[in-house]
Amino acid sequence: MCPKTTSETITGKSVLALAVMSIIWGYNWVVMKEGLRFCDPFVFAAVRIIPAAIILFAILLRTRENWRPRQVKWTVLLGFLSTTLGSGLPLWALAGGYAGKTAVLLYTMPFWVILLAWPILGERIRGLEWLAVILAFAGLALIVAIDAVGANPWPSILAVIAGISWAGSAIITRIMRRGPEFDVLSVTTWQMIYGMGPLIIISLLAPSPPIQWTPVFIAALLYNIILVVVVAFLLWFYILDRLQAGMATMGTLVTPVLALIFARIQLGEIPSSRETLGIISILSGIGLLGAIAFRRSRRAEK
């Protein structure tokens, strides 16, 4: 038997990172929904980012001689897309929407990656990727249409915008990787520091009730600081550093499915029939993208 190559080892670690990240983020939709009963969305976003950024900065100082920011302009843009919008908008959407459905809409990110990568990175949409995109937009139409006739369509719209922002951050990371100065820990830390500034300003200026420091809120906050913001963010940028943008989307199928399952069990959320069709359509598209990415990676190894 031939020994494993370095690329095979990296791929195995990347797949494990995807699995762990998906579980953490999947259950966090329930955690955030519970925490938002005691805190305003943007205040929640700010209070979870600040200590996490401090922790990451301490790790950066301890493990890197050159801790100063690199590729500053790109990192500032990344921080705005990934931390400011990527953290603030999902919580805003979640405050007025259902946890499972909000998760599915946010995780339309892979389709926006494909669409953005075409004009920006020159990666054309090919073959079955078109079918995946059609399935995604059919699902979006079903979900947003049902909301549009209701009282409040904004949670779904905000979740979709957050997905687009997250996709933009994936594209920016791909571009930054081309530079010799790219470092996962440095980029993760500094984009969070840059991105938390607008969150703090919004949380201070926007009128909101004071935080209720209940045991549930404290537990939700600790889960977000330690597992979601620090561990999962590091895993996400590690994944993007090791895999192509399309391959990195494979794990996104599991996360919204877990969110739906956890929301059904703990929050009692049951989507309507049309929403269910939309969710199935979107998840089918994500699954198709995952299969395409897996097939391409297998071909590349041969």
JOHU-V196811 format. One record per residue. N is the residue number from 1. RES is the residue in one small letter. PHI is phi in whole degrees, -180 to 180 (999 if undefined). OMEGA is omega in degrees with one decimal (NA if undefined). D_CENTER is the distance of its C-alpha to the mean C-alpha in Angstrom with 1 decimal. Layout:
((N,RES,PHI,OMEGA,D_CENTER) (N,RES,PHI,OMEGA,D_CENTER))
This chain:
((1,m,999,-178.9,38.5) (2,c,-77,177.0,36.8) (3,p,-68,179.0,34.7) (4,k,-68,176.2,31.0) (5,t,-83,179.0,30.0) (6,t,-62,-178.4,27.6) (7,s,-63,179.2,25.2) (8,e,-67,177.8,25.3) (9,t,-64,179.4,24.7) (10,i,-62,179.8,21.6) (11,t,-63,178.2,20.3) (12,g,-61,177.6,21.1) (13,k,-64,-179.4,19.2) (14,s,-66,177.8,16.1) (15,v,-64,177.0,16.3) (16,l,-62,177.7,16.9) (17,a,-61,177.2,13.9) (18,l,-61,-178.4,11.7) (19,a,-64,-179.0,13.7) (20,v,-64,179.5,13.5) (21,m,-61,-178.6,9.8) (22,s,-65,179.1,9.6) (23,i,-66,179.8,12.4) (24,i,-60,-177.7,11.2) (25,w,-72,-179.7,8.1) (26,g,-62,-179.6,10.4) (27,y,-73,-176.8,13.1) (28,n,-65,178.3,11.4) (29,w,-65,174.4,11.5) (30,v,-71,-179.9,15.2) (31,v,-60,-179.5,15.4) (32,m,-65,178.9,13.9) (33,k,-60,177.1,16.2) (34,e,-68,-179.0,19.1) (35,g,-67,-178.2,18.5) (36,l,-70,173.5,18.5) (37,r,-70,-174.6,22.1) (38,f,-123,-174.2,23.2) (39,c,-159,175.4,21.3) (40,d,-68,-175.8,20.3) (41,p,-56,-176.8,16.6) (42,f,-74,173.0,16.7) (43,v,-67,177.1,19.0) (44,f,-60,179.9,16.7) (45,a,-60,-177.5,13.9) (46,a,-70,-175.1,16.7) (47,v,-71,176.7,18.4) (48,r,-87,-178.2,15.4) (49,i,-79,-173.9,14.6) (50,i,-58,179.4,18.3) (51,p,-64,178.4,19.3) (52,a,-64,178.3,16.3) (53,a,-64,178.0,17.1) (54,i,-64,179.3,20.7) (55,i,-62,-179.2,20.1) (56,l,-64,179.5,18.3) (57,f,-66,177.1,21.0) (58,a,-64,177.0,23.7) (59,i,-64,179.6,22.3) (60,l,-62,179.7,22.4) (61,l,-63,-175.6,25.9) (62,r,-79,-171.6,27.1) (63,t,-108,-177.5,25.9) (64,r,-126,174.4,26.2) (65,e,-70,177.3,29.5) (66,n,-96,-175.4,27.9) (67,w,-93,-176.3,25.3) (68,r,-69,-176.8,25.6) (69,p,-64,178.0,22.8) (70,r,-122,-179.8,22.8) (71,q,46,-168.0,22.1) (72,v,-58,-176.6,21.9) (73,k,-61,179.0,21.5) (74,w,-66,-177.7,18.5) (75,t,-68,176.4,17.0) (76,v,-63,178.4,17.7) (77,l,-63,177.9,16.1) (78,l,-61,179.1,12.9) (79,g,-62,179.2,13.1) (80,f,-66,-177.6,13.6) (81,l,-74,-172.8,10.7) (82,s,-84,-175.4,8.0) (83,t,-96,-177.6,9.8) (84,t,-64,-179.0,12.3) (85,l,-79,-176.7,10.6) (86,g,-67,177.5,6.9) (87,s,-100,-175.5,8.6) (88,g,-73,-175.1,11.7) (89,l,-66,178.1,11.3) (90,p,-60,178.3,9.3) (91,l,-68,176.5,12.0) (92,w,-62,178.6,14.6) (93,a,-65,-176.6,13.9) (94,l,-67,-179.2,14.0) (95,a,-61,-178.7,17.2) (96,g,-113,-176.0,19.0) (97,g,-128,179.3,17.4) (98,y,-85,-175.3,17.0) (99,a,-64,-177.2,14.3) (100,g,-63,-178.5,14.2) (101,k,-66,178.3,14.5) (102,t,-62,178.8,11.9) (103,a,-62,-179.5,9.3) (104,v,-62,-179.2,11.0) (105,l,-67,176.9,11.0) (106,l,-63,-176.4,7.4) (107,y,-83,162.8,7.1) (108,t,-76,179.5,9.9) (109,m,-46,-178.4,7.8) (110,p,-58,-179.3,10.1) (111,f,-71,177.0,13.1) (112,w,-69,175.4,12.4) (113,v,-60,179.8,12.0) (114,i,-61,-177.8,15.4) (115,l,-68,-179.9,17.0) (116,l,-75,-178.0,16.1) (117,a,-68,-180.0,17.1) (118,w,-64,-178.6,20.5) (119,p,-76,-173.0,21.9) (120,i,-89,-176.3,20.2) (121,l,-105,179.8,20.4) (122,g,75,178.8,23.1) (123,e,-94,-174.8,21.3) (124,r,-73,174.6,23.1) (125,i,-77,-173.4,22.0) (126,r,-130,169.1,24.4) (127,g,49,-175.0,25.9) (128,l,-68,175.8,23.9) (129,e,-61,176.6,20.7) (130,w,-62,178.2,22.5) (131,l,-63,178.6,22.9) (132,a,-62,178.9,19.2) (133,v,-65,179.0,18.5) (134,i,-63,177.5,21.5) (135,l,-61,-179.2,20.2) (136,a,-63,-177.4,16.9) (137,f,-72,173.2,18.8) (138,a,-64,177.2,21.4) (139,g,-65,176.8,19.0) (140,l,-60,-179.5,17.7) (141,a,-62,179.6,21.4) (142,l,-65,-176.2,22.3) (143,i,-72,-176.9,19.7) (144,v,-70,178.3,20.1) (145,a,-63,-179.6,23.8) (146,i,-68,177.7,24.4) (147,d,-74,-174.5,22.7) (148,a,-63,-179.9,24.8) (149,v,-89,178.1,28.0) (150,g,-93,-175.0,27.0) (151,a,-82,-172.1,27.1) (152,n,-144,177.9,23.6) (153,p,-82,-170.2,21.3) (154,w,-64,177.9,19.2) (155,p,-56,179.4,16.5) (156,s,-69,179.7,15.6) (157,i,-64,178.9,16.0) (158,l,-63,179.5,13.8) (159,a,-65,178.1,10.9) (160,v,-67,177.7,11.7) (161,i,-60,177.4,12.0) (162,a,-63,177.3,8.6) (163,g,-63,176.8,7.4) (164,i,-65,178.3,10.2) (165,s,-63,179.3,9.3) (166,w,-64,176.8,6.0) (167,a,-62,177.1,8.4) (168,g,-60,178.9,11.0) (169,s,-67,177.0,9.5) (170,a,-66,178.4,9.5) (171,i,-67,178.9,13.0) (172,i,-61,178.7,14.1) (173,t,-62,177.0,13.3) (174,r,-60,-180.0,15.4) (175,i,-67,-179.0,18.1) (176,m,-65,-179.7,18.2) (177,r,-61,-178.4,18.7) (178,r,-71,-179.2,21.9) (179,g,-83,-178.5,23.5) (180,p,-70,-176.9,25.5) (181,e,-88,-174.8,24.2) (182,f,-65,177.3,20.6) (183,d,-142,-173.0,19.7) (184,v,-59,-177.2,16.3) (185,l,-64,179.8,17.3) (186,s,-62,-179.7,18.8) (187,v,-64,-180.0,16.0) (188,t,-60,-177.6,13.4) (189,t,-68,-174.1,16.1) (190,w,-72,176.8,17.4) (191,q,-65,177.9,14.4) (192,m,-69,178.7,13.7) (193,i,-65,178.3,17.4) (194,y,-65,-175.4,17.6) (195,g,-74,-177.5,14.7) (196,m,-77,179.7,16.0) (197,g,-57,177.6,19.3) (198,p,-60,178.0,18.6) (199,l,-63,179.2,17.0) (200,i,-64,-179.8,20.2) (201,i,-61,-179.8,22.4) (202,i,-63,-178.3,20.9) (203,s,-66,179.4,21.2) (204,l,-82,-174.8,24.8) (205,l,-87,-177.5,25.9) (206,a,-75,178.6,24.6) (207,p,-66,-179.8,26.9) (208,s,-158,176.4,25.6) (209,p,-70,178.8,27.3) (210,p,-67,177.9,27.4) (211,i,-66,172.1,25.1) (212,q,-98,-173.7,26.7) (213,w,-82,178.2,26.5) (214,t,-84,176.0,26.8) (215,p,-58,179.4,26.2) (216,v,-64,-179.0,23.4) (217,f,-67,179.3,21.6) (218,i,-62,178.2,22.4) (219,a,-64,178.4,21.0) (220,a,-63,-179.7,17.7) (221,l,-67,179.5,17.6) (222,l,-64,177.3,18.5) (223,y,-59,-178.7,15.9) (224,n,-69,-177.4,13.1) (225,i,-65,-171.9,15.0) (226,i,-80,-173.0,15.9) (227,l,-86,-172.3,13.5) (228,v,-77,-172.1,10.1) (229,v,-76,-176.6,10.5) (230,v,-83,-174.0,13.1) (231,v,-65,-175.3,12.9) (232,a,-69,176.5,9.3) (233,f,-64,177.2,8.7) (234,l,-63,178.0,11.9) (235,l,-64,-178.4,11.2) (236,w,-63,-179.9,8.2) (237,f,-72,172.9,10.7) (238,y,-64,179.3,13.4) (239,i,-62,179.7,12.2) (240,l,-65,178.9,12.0) (241,d,-75,-175.9,15.3) (242,r,-102,-173.5,16.9) (243,l,-121,173.0,15.8) (244,q,-69,-176.3,15.9) (245,a,-57,179.8,12.9) (246,g,-67,179.6,14.2) (247,m,-66,-178.3,14.8) (248,a,-66,-178.8,11.3) (249,t,-79,-176.8,10.2) (250,m,-59,-178.5,12.7) (251,g,-71,-177.8,10.8) (252,t,-72,176.1,8.5) (253,l,-68,-175.5,11.8) (254,v,-69,-172.9,12.4) (255,t,-61,179.7,9.6) (256,p,-67,176.2,10.5) (257,v,-64,177.1,14.1) (258,l,-63,178.6,14.1) (259,a,-61,178.2,12.8) (260,l,-63,-179.3,15.7) (261,i,-65,-179.4,18.1) (262,f,-64,179.7,17.5) (263,a,-66,178.1,17.7) (264,r,-68,-176.9,20.9) (265,i,-72,-171.5,22.4) (266,q,-91,-176.1,21.8) (267,l,-105,179.0,21.5) (268,g,71,-178.5,23.7) (269,e,-79,177.3,21.5) (270,i,-128,179.7,23.2) (271,p,-65,174.5,22.0) (272,s,-70,-177.8,24.9) (273,s,-64,179.7,26.3) (274,r,-69,176.6,24.9) (275,e,-63,178.6,21.4) (276,t,-62,176.6,21.7) (277,l,-61,178.2,22.8) (278,g,-64,179.0,19.9) (279,i,-63,178.7,17.4) (280,i,-61,-180.0,19.5) (281,s,-63,-179.8,19.6) (282,i,-66,-179.6,15.9) (283,l,-66,176.2,15.5) (284,s,-65,177.4,18.6) (285,g,-64,178.3,17.2) (286,i,-64,177.6,14.1) (287,g,-61,177.6,16.7) (288,l,-64,176.9,19.0) (289,l,-62,178.3,16.6) (290,g,-62,179.1,16.2) (291,a,-65,178.5,19.9) (292,i,-64,-179.6,20.6) (293,a,-63,179.9,18.5) (294,f,-65,-179.8,20.3) (295,r,-63,179.2,23.6) (296,r,-67,180.0,23.2) (297,s,-66,178.7,22.4) (298,r,-66,178.4,25.4) (299,r,-66,-178.6,27.6) (300,a,-67,-179.2,26.6) (301,e,-74,-176.4,27.7) (302,k,-78,NA,31.1))
